[in-house]
């Protein structure tokens, strides 16, 4: 619980842009801020989760840095890839975002179990 208080960048601080959606840079910063938390939770148990997490963040970031102005929101990245017909291609930013969302959902579920008093990591997982 105290580990989470150390996070400088939080998803709850991200300001949603009315028509455009979630700002890419702030979202990626919030995702990167979670990586050290995974180490604190269990460097061995969470190693595969961390690898997957970081890999997906990097894929989205690689797309973002090709044109920071055009891809300033996650929605713009996804729409661009959908229109280009590459959204479902392996290693696309869209696919990475899907898996990153799944990873975040998994992590939230795990932390909820721990918060609710589960002491056994395997059971919480």
Buried (B, 14 or more C-beta within 10 A) or exposed (E): EEEEEEBEBEBEEBEEEEEEBBBBBBBBBBBBBBEEBBEEBEEEEBEEBBEBBBEBBEBBBEBBEEEEEEBBBBBBBBBBBEEEEBBEEEEBBBBBBBBBEEBBEBBEEBBEBBEEEBEEBEEBB
